[in-house]
């Protein structure tokens, strides 16, 4: 199986990034990976380049982390692919299958809605996966969920809590969504603890290749740290939530979320019985 990291940030383009892009390839190659996707925070996220720059200059600055990583990867025979993480209202999306030329050709991107972004990415042959859909952080005021237009979700983000990941997996099971896993690494020092990603029997050849697989629903196998779900309790969803279904936003009531969880065999109060086993069962059902 070929092993890939799908969610990774550099100091050059993500304001929260710590590690330069050029340092990642050798580390991941040593750990047995076959490739990585650089997915720095884009214009409406925690981006590092100034939003006051002319659009071509912003794009050039944004690409630097990926381009440095790609150059270092080429030198050691290691695959480095381009991706994007964009934010809207706390809901973030991982974008694959587009490139620098796509960004330069669309200086109107900062004004796009989610729907406009999804359409443009799809028209270009790309794919969008909603990142960490149940993340509970101070900067997120409401959970927004997409069950239709996107190509899937990040079912496991190893920088997330077990609680948030298990909620995401139950959501994916409810709507039979494609899932991927990633570490959301910002700092090379944490790579060992955040070890997570995807596996394919055939190597990924480009970001466009991966996007096409997602669009064709060629489900990757996923891996994550064994201890991620150990000792967790029943899933709790604290934030208000809305979901887009049949083209309209609906409030997602807590009882409906609890029903998803119960259907997946997950406790919503007290200790969850053997959460590691439940997670494995959910993933097995999604891959069936």
Secondary structure, 3 states (H helix, E strand, C coil): CEEEECCECCCCCECCCCCCHHHHHHHHHHCCCCEEEEEEECCCCCECCCCCCCHHHHHHHHHHHHHHHHHHHHHHCCEEEEEEEEECCCCEEEEECCCHHHHHHCCCHHHCCHHHHHHHHHHCCCEEEEECCCCCCCCCCCEEEECCCCCEEEEEECCCCHHHHHHHHHHHHHHCCCEEEECCECCHHHCCCCCCEEEECCCCCCHHHHHHHHHCCCCCEEECCCCCCCCCECCCCCCCEEEEECCEEEECCHHHHHHHHHHCCCCCCCECCCHHHHHHHHHHHHCC
